Amino acid sequence: MNKTPSKNFIFVGLFFTSLSSIFIKLSDSPSIIISAYRMLFASLLWLGPVLYKDLNEFKKISISDMLWCVLSGIFLALHFATWIASLSMTTVASSTVLVALSPVFVALFSYFVLKERIKTRSVVGIGVAIAGSIVIALGDAKVGGHALKGDLLALSGAVFVGGYLLIGGKLRAWMGVRVYVFIVYSIATVVLFLIAIATNVPIYPYPAEEILIFFLLAFFCSMLGHSIYNWMLEYVSSTFVSVSTLGEPIFATILAFIIFNEIPSILTTIGGAGVIIGLYIYIKSTGRKKPKIKGVKHE
């Protein structure tokens, strides 16, 4: 009889995903290159498991579903391109909190476009989260337009990852996580390198130290961090995992303070707390039973 793992394993995944903004801050490469190589290494890391276990599943993929995967990959590429760029303009605290607003954009799209009902408690949570993001923006506006631009890029990253999540929710009704992630990561890799070429950003050479950072981002943040989330979904509810991931901005902010001596402003702290509380209210109000196909956000 298999022993159920401790819920505390979720914090191991939380730590790994929180390292993302730290690795990015340590890199001197253009944001589009960091994004492209992260996705490239992540795709290569998933290639072995997919070839070993999931080749037959590729035969079931229709042209329509593959096109949805392509669109998802484009959204993911734009998410990384905008969010990673934001980290060079604003603080880790502001960037990671604002990009965590993706559930709000998913909810708004579901309500206005898909005409899905939203509970009153969910509306309250969304309102609190949006109010918190406005407080963060007001605080960064005082710092300067550079920081505010970073906030807007982080918000754009939240919108794009929201699109990625919506498509994932559609396709994962039958498509396994490994296959879906491998295809989408591969598409995102191609899109990001094409953007780099189109904008005349050199795609090589880069120092060994930079290549190592790209690999660590893929291995610890994309491969290990999110794999632990997916693994834990076999034993805990999706709501528990979603609420737990709200700790990512907190972990990242603490790490940024320790490593970069980056202290968030009072308004960023207040606004960040508002965003996290609002998202907590929203996620708890939309809790549901675990799906058979497991999958959580990529960040």
C-alpha positions, -999 to 999 in steps of 0.1 A, spaced: 0 0 0 15 33 -11 19 59 16 4 93 10 31 120 9 31 149 33 13 180 22 45 198 30 60 186 -3 40 214 -19 64 239 -2 94 222 -20 77 230 -53 69 265 -41 105 271 -33 117 259 -67 92 281 -86 100 311 -64 136 308 -76 126 319 -111 127 356 -105 160 353 -86 177 334 -115 164 360 -140 177 389 -119 212 372 -118 213 370 -156 227 398 -178 211 384 -210 182 401 -229 149 390 -215 138 374 -248 169 352 -247 164 342 -211 128 332 -221 139 313 -253 166 292 -237 145 285 -206 118 270 -229 144 252 -250 160 235 -221 126 227 -205 114 211 -238 146 190 -240 141 179 -203 106 167 -211 116 150 -244 130 118 -227 99 111 -205 75 118 -235 94 95 -259 96 68 -232 59 69 -221 37 89 -243 44 83 -280 11 66 -286 -8 96 -273 6 118 -301 -14 96 -326 -46 108 -310 -39 145 -314 -62 161 -341 -52 190 -363 -77 212 -343 -61 203 -310 -26 208 -323 -37 243 -335 -49 250 -299 -15 238 -286 2 263 -310 -20 291 -297 -12 281 -262 25 280 -270 22 316 -284 5 328 -252 32 311 -231 60 327 -251 44 361 -248 39 355 -210 76 348 -205 87 376 -228 67 402 -210 71 390 -174 109 384 -176 113 419 -192 93 433 -162 119 421 -137 145 444 -152 122 474 -146 104 469 -113 110 450 -81 106 413 -77 78 419 -52 57 440 -77 64 418 -107 57 384 -90 25 397 -73 11 413 -105 18 383 -127 0 362 -101 -32 380 -112 -38 355 -140 -68 339 -123 -85 373 -123 -81 376 -161 -93 340 -166 -124 348 -145 -132 380 -164 -128 363 -198 -150 334 -186 -177 358 -175 -177 383 -204 -169 360 -232 -179 325 -222 -209 338 -202 -201 317 -171 -216 327 -138 -194 341 -111 -202 338 -74 -206 370 -53 -177 359 -31 -156 355 -63 -164 390 -74 -153 403 -40 -120 385 -43 -114 398 -78 -123 433 -66 -98 431 -37 -71 417 -59 -76 445 -85 -76 472 -58 -43 457 -45 -27 459 -80 -38 496 -83 -21 503 -50 11 487 -63 9 507 -95 4 540 -76 35 532 -55 56 524 -85 43 555 -104 60 576 -76 93 557 -82 92 565 -119 78 556 -153 104 528 -156 89 509 -127 53 515 -139 62 501 -173 75 470 -155 42 467 -137 23 469 -170 46 442 -185 39 420 -155 2 425 -159 5 416 -196 23 385 -185 -7 376 -163 -31 381 -193 -10 359 -215 -6 331 -190 -44 333 -184 -48 324 -221 -24 296 -217 -44 283 -187 -78 286 -205 -65 265 -234 -49 240 -211 -82 235 -193 -98 227 -226 -71 203 -239 -63 185 -206 -97 170 -206 -80 141 -225 -44 152 -232 -18 141 -206 2 167 -189 36 156 -202 24 156 -239 7 190 -235 36 206 -218 61 193 -242 42 205 -272 35 239 -258 70 244 -245 84 235 -279 61 259 -297 70 286 -272 107 280 -278 103 285 -316 82 316 -311 107 332 -287 137 325 -309 118 339 -339 110 371 -319 147 373 -310 157 370 -346 131 395 -358 142 421 -332 179 416 -340 187 401 -306 217 378 -309 207 342 -301 244 331 -295 270 330 -282 264 335 -245 289 329 -216 288 295 -198 275 313 -167 244 325 -186 238 291 -202 239 276 -167 213 301 -155 190 293 -184 193 256 -176 187 261 -139 155 280 -147 143 251 -168 153 224 -144 144 238 -110 115 262 -119 98 246 -150 107 210 -145 109 203 -108 87 231 -94 57 225 -115 62 187 -116 58 186 -79 26 206 -81 12 181 -106 24 152 -86 8 165 -54 -25 170 -73 -28 132 -70 -31 135 -33 -46 169 -25 -72 192 -40 -65 216 -68 -78 244 -45 -51 235 -19 -24 237 -46 -37 269 -61 -39 286 -27 -4 273 -18 11 289 -49 0 323 -37 31 320 -15 54 323 -46 55 362 -45 62 360 -7 90 335 -11 104 355 -41 103 388 -22 121 373 8 148 358 -15 152 391 -33 157 409 1 183 383 12 202 382 -22 197 417 -37 188 437 -6 157 446 -25 132 461 0 96 466 -13 80 499 -6 51 503 19 26 507 -10 39 476 -27 37 456 5 1 468 12 -10 463 -25 7 429 -26 -11 418 5 -44 429 -11 -37 410 -43 -28 378 -24 -59 381 -1 -81 388 -30 -68 358 -50 -72 336 -19 -109 346 -15 -114 340 -52 -97 306 -54 -115 294 -22 -148 304 -36 -143 285 -68 -129 253 -52 -140 221 -68 -132 184 -69 -99 173 -84 -100 166 -121 -88 132 -134 -62 149 -156 -38 169 -134 -22 202 -143 -15 236 -127 -1 269 -139 34 271 -155 52 299 -138 
